[in-house]
Amino acid sequence: MDKSKAAAFRARNLSCRFEGADADVLGRISFEIAAGSFVAIVGPNGAGKSTLMNILLGYNKGYGGSAEFFGKE
């Protein structure tokens, strides 16, 4: 990430498992997205794209790790 731009979104060891599931939907992922960046989230069905977006938007609070939006968890 360009150090001149602050992270708009930061995920650290983000994980999520739905009740009754045998495996994590998201498994300890970490990344940063700089303010002003354009990002595409792509992957096959069931890869966790919607879960990741729901965490980012604050709809899903049942996750492990930390997710910060402009420095606020």
N, CA, C and O atoms as a printed pandas DataFrame, in Angstrom:
     atom_number atom_name residue_name chain_id  residue_number  x_coord  y_coord  z_coord
0              1         N          MET        A               1    0.845   -1.187    0.000
1              2        CA          MET        A               1    0.000    0.000    0.000
2              3         C          MET        A               1    0.879    1.234    0.000
3              4         O          MET        A               1    1.927    1.254    0.646
4              5         N          ASP        A               2    0.466    2.248   -0.710
5              6        CA          ASP        A               2    1.152    3.539   -0.745
6              7         C          ASP        A               2    1.074    4.162    0.646
7              8         O          ASP        A               2   -0.019    4.452    1.131
8              9         N          LYS        A               3    2.215    4.368    1.288
9             10        CA          LYS        A               3    2.245    4.885    2.659
10            11         C          LYS        A               3    1.769    6.331    2.755
11            12         O          LYS        A               3    1.507    6.811    3.858
12            13         N          SER        A               4    1.649    7.046    1.622
13            14        CA          SER        A               4    1.188    8.426    1.657
14            15         C          SER        A               4   -0.338    8.508    1.824
15            16         O          SER        A               4   -0.869    9.572    2.142
16            17         N          LYS        A               5   -1.035    7.397    1.612
17            18        CA          LYS        A               5   -2.486    7.366    1.769
18            19         C          LYS        A               5   -2.832    6.531    2.998
19            20         O          LYS        A               5   -2.298    5.437    3.181
20            21         N          ALA        A               6   -3.716    7.043    3.831
21            22        CA          ALA        A               6   -4.158    6.308    5.012
22            23         C          ALA        A               6   -5.073    5.162    4.591
23            24         O          ALA        A               6   -5.752    5.236    3.566
24            25         N          ALA        A               7   -5.081    4.108    5.395
25            26        CA          ALA        A               7   -5.957    2.977    5.114
26            27         C          ALA        A               7   -7.404    3.364    5.393
27            28         O          ALA        A               7   -7.733    3.816    6.490
28            29         N          ALA        A               8   -8.261    3.186    4.399
29            30        CA          ALA        A               8   -9.686    3.420    4.592
30            31         C          ALA        A               8  -10.305    2.204    5.276
31            32         O          ALA        A               8  -11.209    2.334    6.101
32            33         N          PHE        A               9   -9.810    1.032    4.924
33            34        CA          PHE        A               9  -10.285   -0.204    5.525
34            35         C          PHE        A               9   -9.091   -1.078    5.834
35            36         O          PHE        A               9   -8.185   -1.229    5.013
36            37         N          ARG        A              10   -9.095   -1.653    7.026
37            38        CA          ARG        A              10   -8.004   -2.534    7.441
38            39         C          ARG        A              10   -8.611   -3.761    8.108
39            40         O          ARG        A              10   -9.420   -3.640    9.028
40            41         N          ALA        A              11   -8.219   -4.936    7.644
41            42        CA          ALA        A              11   -8.647   -6.197    8.253
42            43         C          ALA        A              11   -7.407   -6.905    8.780
43            44         O          ALA        A              11   -6.385   -6.993    8.100
44            45         N          ARG        A              12   -7.522   -7.406   10.008
45            46        CA          ARG        A              12   -6.415   -8.152   10.621
46            47         C          ARG        A              12   -6.953   -9.472   11.154
47            48         O          ARG        A              12   -7.829   -9.503   12.018
48            49         N          ASN        A              13   -6.408  -10.562   10.618
49            50        CA          ASN        A              13   -6.798  -11.914   11.045
50            51         C          ASN        A              13   -8.316  -12.089   11.093
51            52         O          ASN        A              13   -8.857  -12.673   12.032
52            53         N          LEU        A              14   -8.982  -11.583   10.081
53            54        CA          LEU        A              14  -10.435  -11.634   10.011
54            55         C          LEU        A              14  -10.885  -13.062    9.729
55            56         O          LEU        A              14  -10.403  -13.697    8.790
56            57         N          SER        A              15  -11.808  -13.564   10.541
57            58        CA          SER        A              15  -12.353  -14.903   10.322
58            59         C          SER        A              15  -13.831  -14.898   10.678
59            60         O          SER        A              15  -14.287  -14.102   11.499
60            61         N          CYS        A              16  -14.568  -15.799   10.044
61            62        CA          CYS        A              16  -15.999  -15.892   10.299
62            63         C          CYS        A              16  -16.438  -17.329   10.034
63            64         O          CYS        A              16  -16.046  -17.943    9.041
64            65         N          ARG        A              17  -17.247  -17.843   10.930
65            66        CA          ARG        A              17  -17.831  -19.184   10.768
66            67         C          ARG        A              17  -19.302  -19.082   11.135
67            68         O          ARG        A              17  -19.661  -18.546   12.184
68            69         N          PHE        A              18  -20.138  -19.599   10.263
69            70        CA          PHE        A              18  -21.569  -19.581   10.544
70            71         C          PHE        A              18  -21.930  -20.711   11.490
71            72         O          PHE        A              18  -21.291  -21.763   11.492
72            73         N          GLU        A              19  -22.961  -20.485   12.297
73            74        CA          GLU        A              19  -23.404  -21.472   13.277
74            75         C          GLU        A              19  -23.694  -22.806   12.602
75            76         O          GLU        A              19  -24.409  -22.868   11.601
76            77         N          GLY        A              20  -23.134  -23.860   13.157
77            78        CA          GLY        A              20  -23.342  -25.202   12.633
78            79         C          GLY        A              20  -22.407  -25.598   11.506
79            80         O          GLY        A              20  -22.430  -26.748   11.067
80            81         N          ALA        A              21  -21.586  -24.677   11.030
81            82        CA          ALA        A              21  -20.661  -24.973    9.925
82            83         C          ALA        A              21  -19.413  -25.679   10.445
83            84         O          ALA        A              21  -19.013  -25.480   11.591
84            85         N          ASP        A              22  -18.808  -26.494    9.605
85            86        CA          ASP        A              22  -17.592  -27.215    9.962
86            87         C          ASP        A              22  -16.322  -26.436    9.639
87            88         O          ASP        A              22  -15.248  -26.754   10.149
88            89         N          ALA        A              23  -16.442  -25.420    8.796
89            90        CA          ALA        A              23  -15.259  -24.666    8.367
90            91         C          ALA        A              23  -15.565  -23.168    8.357
91            92         O          ALA        A              23  -16.722  -22.754    8.281
92            93         N          ASP        A              24  -14.507  -22.373    8.434
93            94        CA          ASP        A              24  -14.646  -20.915    8.364
94            95         C          ASP        A              24  -15.042  -20.481    6.961
95            96         O          ASP        A              24  -14.590  -21.056    5.971
96            97         N          VAL        A              25  -15.885  -19.465    6.885
97            98        CA          VAL        A              25  -16.191  -18.823    5.600
98            99         C          VAL        A              25  -15.004  -17.936    5.229
99           100         O          VAL        A              25  -14.568  -17.922    4.078
100          101         N          LEU        A              26  -14.488  -17.201    6.202
101          102        CA          LEU        A              26  -13.270  -16.415    6.054
102          103         C          LEU        A              26  -12.272  -16.964    7.067
103          104         O          LEU        A              26  -12.623  -17.174    8.228
104          105         N          GLY        A              27  -11.050  -17.195    6.645
105          106        CA          GLY        A              27  -10.067  -17.789    7.538
106          107         C          GLY        A              27   -8.831  -16.937    7.717
107          108         O          GLY        A              27   -7.881  -17.034    6.940
108          109         N          ARG        A              28   -8.843  -16.096    8.747
109          110        CA          ARG        A              28   -7.688  -15.297    9.154
110          111         C          ARG        A              28   -7.066  -14.512    7.989
111          112         O          ARG        A              28   -5.877  -14.651    7.701
112          113         N          ILE        A              29   -7.878  -13.697    7.334
113          114        CA          ILE        A              29   -7.360  -12.865    6.242
114          115         C          ILE        A              29   -6.988  -11.482    6.775
115          116         O          ILE        A              29   -7.630  -10.955    7.684
116          117         N          SER        A              30   -5.949  -10.914    6.196
117          118        CA          SER        A              30   -5.480   -9.577    6.569
118          119         C          SER        A              30   -5.182   -8.788    5.309
119          120         O          SER        A              30   -4.570   -9.308    4.376
120          121         N          PHE        A              31   -5.616   -7.526    5.277
121          122        CA          PHE        A              31   -5.327   -6.647    4.146
122          123         C          PHE        A              31   -5.651   -5.215    4.521
123          124         O          PHE        A              31   -6.303   -4.960    5.534
124          125         N          GLU        A              32   -5.193   -4.281    3.698
125          126        CA          GLU        A              32   -5.510   -2.866    3.841
126          127         C          GLU        A              32   -5.939   -2.321    2.488
127          128         O          GLU        A              32   -5.418   -2.722    1.447
128          129         N          ILE        A              33   -6.890   -1.409    2.518
129          130        CA          ILE        A              33   -7.335   -0.721    1.309
130          131         C          ILE        A              33   -7.138    0.771    1.547
131          132         O          ILE        A              33   -7.715    1.332    2.478
132          133         N          ALA        A              34   -6.338    1.409    0.722
133          134        CA          ALA        A              34   -6.044    2.837    0.866
134          135         C          ALA        A              34   -7.239    3.681    0.455
135          136         O          ALA        A              34   -8.001    3.309   -0.438
136          137         N          ALA        A              35   -7.392    4.810    1.111
137          138        CA          ALA        A              35   -8.442    5.768    0.755
138          139         C          ALA        A              35   -8.279    6.150   -0.713
139          140         O          ALA        A              35   -7.160    6.383   -1.169
140          141         N          GLY        A              36   -9.368    6.217   -1.446
141          142        CA          GLY        A              36   -9.348    6.592   -2.854
142          143         C          GLY        A              36   -9.060    5.447   -3.806
143          144         O          GLY        A              36   -9.039    5.645   -5.021
144          145         N          SER        A              37   -8.838    4.248   -3.274
145          146        CA          SER        A              37   -8.545    3.080   -4.115
146          147         C          SER        A              37   -9.822    2.490   -4.690
147          148         O          SER        A              37  -10.904    2.630   -4.120
148          149         N          PHE        A              38   -9.674    1.833   -5.820
149          150        CA          PHE        A              38  -10.754    1.035   -6.406
150          151         C          PHE        A              38  -10.351   -0.422   -6.238
151          152         O          PHE        A              38   -9.242   -0.814   -6.600
152          153         N          VAL        A              39  -11.259   -1.221   -5.685
153          154        CA          VAL        A              39  -10.961   -2.608   -5.380
154          155         C          VAL        A              39  -12.098   -3.485   -5.887
155          156         O          VAL        A              39  -13.270   -3.123   -5.782
156          157         N          ALA        A              40  -11.740   -4.642   -6.439
157          158        CA          ALA        A              40  -12.734   -5.637   -6.850
158          159         C          ALA        A              40  -12.564   -6.868   -5.974
159          160         O          ALA        A              40  -11.447   -7.336   -5.753
160          161         N          ILE        A              41  -13.673   -7.385   -5.480
161          162        CA          ILE        A              41  -13.676   -8.617   -4.701
162          163         C          ILE        A              41  -14.265   -9.686   -5.608
163          164         O          ILE        A              41  -15.450   -9.635   -5.938
164          165         N          VAL        A              42  -13.454  -10.645   -6.011
165          166        CA          VAL        A              42  -13.903  -11.689   -6.934
166          167         C          VAL        A              42  -13.601  -13.065   -6.362
167          168         O          VAL        A              42  -12.692  -13.221   -5.547
168          169         N          GLY        A              43  -14.358  -14.050   -6.786
169          170        CA          GLY        A              43  -14.133  -15.417   -6.351
170          171         C          GLY        A              43  -15.350  -16.259   -6.678
171          172         O          GLY        A              43  -16.391  -15.738   -7.079
172          173         N          PRO        A              44  -15.210  -17.566   -6.505
173          174        CA          PRO        A              44  -16.324  -18.471   -6.811
174          175         C          PRO        A              44  -17.444  -18.369   -5.787
175          176         O          PRO        A              44  -17.277  -17.767   -4.726
176          177         N          ASN        A              45  -18.580  -18.958   -6.112
177          178        CA          ASN        A              45  -19.710  -19.011   -5.169
178          179         C          ASN        A              45  -19.245  -19.637   -3.863
179          180         O          ASN        A              45  -18.520  -20.632   -3.865
180          181         N          GLY        A              46  -19.667  -19.047   -2.746
181          182        CA          GLY        A              46  -19.345  -19.594   -1.439
182          183         C          GLY        A              46  -17.966  -19.252   -0.924
183          184         O          GLY        A              46  -17.534  -19.806    0.088
184          185         N          ALA        A              47  -17.258  -18.350   -1.595
185          186        CA          ALA        A              47  -15.889  -18.004   -1.196
186          187         C          ALA        A              47  -15.836  -16.996   -0.053
187          188         O          ALA        A              47  -14.777  -16.818    0.548
188          189         N          GLY        A              48  -16.953  -16.329    0.266
189          190        CA          GLY        A              48  -16.983  -15.382    1.371
190          191         C          GLY        A              48  -17.058  -13.922    0.963
191          192         O          GLY        A              48  -16.881  -13.041    1.805
192          193         N          LYS        A              49  -17.316  -13.645   -0.313
193          194        CA          LYS        A              49  -17.372  -12.255   -0.795
194          195         C          LYS        A              49  -18.474  -11.470   -0.093
195          196         O          LYS        A              49  -18.228  -10.369    0.400
196          197         N          SER        A              50  -19.670  -12.014   -0.043
197          198        CA          SER        A              50  -20.786  -11.325    0.609
198          199         C          SER        A              50  -20.561  -11.209    2.103
199          200         O          SER        A              50  -20.897  -10.187    2.702
200          201         N          THR        A              51  -19.999  -12.238    2.711
201          202        CA          THR        A              51  -19.693  -12.190    4.141
202          203         C          THR        A              51  -18.700  -11.074    4.425
203          204         O          THR        A              51  -18.877  -10.318    5.380
204          205         N          LEU        A              52  -17.666  -10.961    3.615
205          206        CA          LEU        A              52  -16.680   -9.903    3.775
206          207         C          LEU        A              52  -17.339   -8.532    3.654
207          208         O          LEU        A              52  -17.070   -7.645    4.465
208          209         N          MET        A              53  -18.192   -8.347    2.659
209          210        CA          MET        A              53  -18.867   -7.066    2.480
210          211         C          MET        A              53  -19.816   -6.770    3.642
211          212         O          MET        A              53  -19.925   -5.620    4.069
212          213         N          ASN        A              54  -20.501   -7.790    4.155
213          214        CA          ASN        A              54  -21.390   -7.580    5.299
214          215         C          ASN        A              54  -20.616   -7.174    6.546
215          216         O          ASN        A              54  -21.108   -6.375    7.343
216          217         N          ILE        A              55  -19.423   -7.706    6.725
217          218        CA          ILE        A              55  -18.573   -7.279    7.834
218          219         C          ILE        A              55  -18.137   -5.833    7.614
219          220         O          ILE        A              55  -18.198   -5.017    8.534
220          221         N          LEU        A              56  -17.697   -5.518    6.399
221          222        CA          LEU        A              56  -17.249   -4.166    6.073
222          223         C          LEU        A              56  -18.358   -3.143    6.299
223          224         O          LEU        A              56  -18.097   -2.038    6.777
224          225         N          LEU        A              57  -19.584   -3.503    5.961
225          226        CA          LEU        A              57  -20.722   -2.590    6.102
226          227         C          LEU        A              57  -21.313   -2.578    7.510
227          228         O          LEU        A              57  -22.205   -1.779    7.798
228          229         N          GLY        A              58  -20.829   -3.448    8.383
229          230        CA          GLY        A              58  -21.303   -3.470    9.752
230          231         C          GLY        A              58  -22.543   -4.315    9.982
231          232         O          GLY        A              58  -23.114   -4.277   11.072
232          233         N          TYR        A              59  -22.975   -5.081    8.978
233          234        CA          TYR        A              59  -24.167   -5.915    9.118
234          235         C          TYR        A              59  -23.873   -7.202    9.879
235          236         O          TYR        A              59  -24.753   -7.744   10.547
236          237         N          ASN        A              60  -22.647   -7.691    9.781
237          238        CA          ASN        A              60  -22.254   -8.942   10.431
238          239         C          ASN        A              60  -21.282   -8.616   11.553
239          240         O          ASN        A              60  -20.157   -8.188   11.296
240          241         N          LYS        A              61  -21.704   -8.814   12.787
241          242        CA          LYS        A              61  -20.849   -8.539   13.945
242          243         C          LYS        A              61  -20.204   -9.814   14.487
243          244         O          LYS        A              61  -19.358   -9.743   15.378
244          245         N          GLY        A              62  -20.588  -10.967   13.965
245          246        CA          GLY        A              62  -20.098  -12.244   14.478
246          247         C          GLY        A              62  -18.833  -12.709   13.769
247          248         O          GLY        A              62  -18.851  -13.706   13.048
248          249         N          TYR        A              63  -17.751  -11.998   13.971
249          250        CA          TYR        A              63  -16.488  -12.360   13.323
250          251         C          TYR        A              63  -15.345  -12.261   14.314
251          252         O          TYR        A              63  -15.454  -11.596   15.344
252          253         N          GLY        A              64  -14.250  -12.927   13.994
253          254        CA          GLY        A              64  -13.046  -12.837   14.806
254          255         C          GLY        A              64  -12.042  -11.928   14.132
255          256         O          GLY        A              64  -12.177  -11.630   12.945
256          257         N          GLY        A              65  -11.044  -11.485   14.864
257          258        CA          GLY        A              65  -10.061  -10.553   14.333
258          259         C          GLY        A              65  -10.577   -9.132   14.449
259          260         O          GLY        A              65  -11.465   -8.850   15.252
260          261         N          SER        A              66  -10.020   -8.240   13.648
261          262        CA          SER        A              66  -10.479   -6.854   13.694
262          263         C          SER        A              66  -10.703   -6.316   12.294
263          264         O          SER        A              66   -9.982   -6.650   11.354
264          265         N          ALA        A              67  -11.712   -5.480   12.180
265          266        CA          ALA        A              67  -12.041   -4.787   10.937
266          267         C          ALA        A              67  -12.204   -3.318   11.276
267          268         O          ALA        A              67  -13.067   -2.959   12.077
268          269         N          GLU        A              68  -11.392   -2.469   10.681
269          270        CA          GLU        A              68  -11.445   -1.031   10.948
270          271         C          GLU        A              68  -11.822   -0.274    9.686
271          272         O          GLU        A              68  -11.305   -0.547    8.603
272          273         N          PHE        A              69  -12.722    0.673    9.841
273          274        CA          PHE        A              69  -13.135    1.552    8.762
274          275         C          PHE        A              69  -12.717    2.947    9.149
275          276         O          PHE        A              69  -13.299    3.529   10.065
276          277         N          PHE        A              70  -11.730    3.501    8.482
277          278        CA          PHE        A              70  -11.128    4.792    8.811
278          279         C          PHE        A              70  -10.727    4.851   10.284
279          280         O          PHE        A              70  -10.974    5.849   10.961
280          281         N          GLY        A              71  -10.106    3.772   10.776
281          282        CA          GLY        A              71   -9.565    3.721   12.113
282          283         C          GLY        A              71  -10.548    3.355   13.218
283          284         O          GLY        A              71  -10.155    3.250   14.380
284          285         N          LYS        A              72  -11.821    3.160   12.877
285          286        CA          LYS        A              72  -12.824    2.796   13.886
286          287         C          LYS        A              72  -13.284    1.371   13.649
287          288         O          LYS        A              72  -13.629    0.993   12.530
288          289         N          GLU        A              73  -13.284    0.579   14.725
289          290        CA          GLU        A              73  -13.682   -0.825   14.613
290          291         C          GLU        A              73  -15.185   -0.958   14.620
291          292         O          GLU        A              73  -15.707   -2.070   14.535
